[in-house]
Amino acid sequence: MNFQPLANRVLIEREEEVTTTASGIILPDNAKEKPLQGKVLAVGPDAKEEGISEGDIVVFGKYAGNEITLDNKEYLILNSDDILGILK
């Protein structure tokens, strides 16, 4: 994959969500919510100036960003303003 976000946009790969509960019940895909954190794969030039870099694990809002598919895999493109914080 070769994708370079423009301006203050960031390409995110959502982290996989746990598919079983603590008691061992397996959750179907339609019962799970999409995770609200992910790994930064690519950063636009303006987002770099804001301190976001590739490899960061970030937290974002539930309805933030736009989903895209690259190489048959789903990703999320966010504006840096939609990122709530970086997990350290």
C-alpha positions in Angstrom: 0.0 0.0 0.0 1.3 3.4 -0.9 -1.0 6.2 0.4 0.1 9.7 1.4 -2.6 11.8 3.3 -2.8 15.5 2.4 -2.9 18.5 4.7 -3.9 17.5 8.2 -5.2 14.1 7.4 -4.1 10.8 9.0 -4.5 7.2 7.8 -5.5 4.9 10.7 -5.8 1.1 11.0 -8.4 0.3 13.6 -7.3 -2.0 16.3 -9.0 -5.4 16.4 -11.8 -5.8 18.9 -12.1 -8.6 21.4 -14.7 -11.1 20.0 -15.4 -12.9 23.3 -16.7 -11.7 26.6 -15.0 -12.3 30.0 -17.3 -15.3 30.5 -16.4 -16.8 27.1 -19.4 -15.8 25.0 -18.5 -15.2 21.4 -19.9 -12.0 20.0 -21.1 -11.9 16.4 -19.7 -9.2 14.1 -23.0 -7.3 14.0 -23.1 -7.0 17.8 -19.7 -5.4 18.1 -19.0 -1.7 17.9 -16.1 -0.6 15.9 -13.0 0.3 18.0 -12.3 3.9 18.8 -8.6 3.6 18.7 -6.1 2.6 16.1 -2.5 2.8 14.8 -1.4 5.7 12.6 0.0 4.4 9.3 0.5 7.6 7.4 0.5 11.3 8.3 -0.1 14.4 6.2 2.4 17.3 6.5 0.2 19.5 8.6 -0.6 16.7 11.0 3.1 16.0 11.5 3.4 19.6 12.7 0.8 18.9 15.3 2.9 16.1 16.8 1.2 13.1 15.3 3.6 10.5 13.8 3.5 7.1 12.2 3.2 4.3 14.7 1.2 6.3 17.3 -1.8 4.7 18.8 -4.6 7.3 18.8 -8.1 7.6 20.2 -10.8 9.2 18.1 -14.5 10.0 18.2 -17.2 7.4 17.4 -18.4 9.1 14.2 -15.1 10.7 13.1 -13.4 10.2 9.7 -14.1 8.4 6.4 -13.7 4.7 5.8 -11.7 3.6 2.7 -10.6 0.3 1.4 -7.1 -0.2 0.1 -5.7 -3.6 -1.0 -9.0 -5.2 0.3 -8.5 -3.9 3.8 -10.5 -1.2 5.6 -8.8 1.9 6.9 -10.0 5.2 8.3 -8.9 8.7 7.2 -9.2 11.3 10.0 -8.5 15.0 10.2 -6.0 15.6 13.0 -8.8 17.7 14.7 -10.8 14.4 15.1 -8.0 12.7 17.1 -8.8 13.1 20.8 -5.4 11.9 22.1 -2.3 9.7 21.7 -1.9 6.7 23.9 1.6 6.5 25.5 
